[in-house]
Amino acid sequence: MAAGDIPEDAEPERRSGAPEVVRLGDGRAVSVDLLTPADAAELGSAIEHADPETLYRRFCGPPPRVTPKLLRRLTELDYERRYALVARAPDGHGVAVARYEATTEPGVADVAVVVDPAWRRAGLATALVRMLAEAAVAHGFTTFTATYLADNVPVAELLDEAGGATRDRPRNRRSRRRAGPVTVPMTRR
């Protein structure tokens, strides 16, 4: 299977191209599907046009330069060890991306989420992390870790909700938090 191909054993609703609709706490809805290479141009544009604070917080410093190589890295996934979801507004515009990537530690994956400012504080990041956790458990992961800036209160709150424990690195103002073990309800919505 080539990177970016959706495997036959992917979640059926995502493999079939039918995104999952998630209703947010404020009443809005998003559709969530696997991030694929077809999303590269929109993702590149989003990185180039995002507000500086969002980019700084997501990348824990200045964002990388958008290149074809970066976009391939972000969108060509195996959907097992490297997995990503995109949330889309009703008009089809991407409003959030959530991903995990296996670390060198068995059963552990690093998780990252970025949400458009207009879509924050509605439960979208929480829903995406839950969906990532379901996929992670199905692929043998038991623990998520996350690296984020120590002053990124929304991420700290999200990880507190997930049961995370902090390991601070004060020299560079980053925190590393282990959120887990990953627990997922056994029934789907």
Steps between C-alpha positions, in 0.01 A plus 500: 500500500637841406516777758174689492292204381215428740539140619210259454483443878456871577182592683218412253335843501831668424620243246174538308545875478206571729625746762372487857285797601578638846264741674692749714403649835393828339265325256722520193592182315814389324573201282812306594692280260850367444753758387634398158742635240199664332496738801859618445424826317239611752726404791789695348279804454373470857856494636600797285195707604448396862537758770854515644396397853328184376807403299740577783297291743456210257868477408640613839687773318513643151311285249686307235512637148223348289665283234382203294717279722329629818154453350586143397624435854177635650257330260657173384409273789483127563187536721652271760821650642435842342134598507318831450147633487364817346183673622305698243237770541169451316643697205780241464776728632746332738481638855716256697760228463588240762771241466704241680835354412670203660802576715795265544342380826271198442130581535559876519398760242549875499175691448445850359187701428449837336162673482407817313443777759137545392433134586668483842330448837218296344635152578658438160851422628355267763292316240799465267728369776232245592475390137879477476504292818251254350723459195814480714360223717397308188863524383658385826576830675433544870640846572507843340770757569489865403758776487366852534597841633462525877275807467259325260215473751240352259729208417584449867127490580434254215773270629381536861161380378675201338677417828844629401799546728748782437875475458623858469805617309535856628813589301308522177151578638364173369313238695481136416188332621415136492125462455404148565467223508268556208148409605219481250134415555430159353186617324492738208266795474 
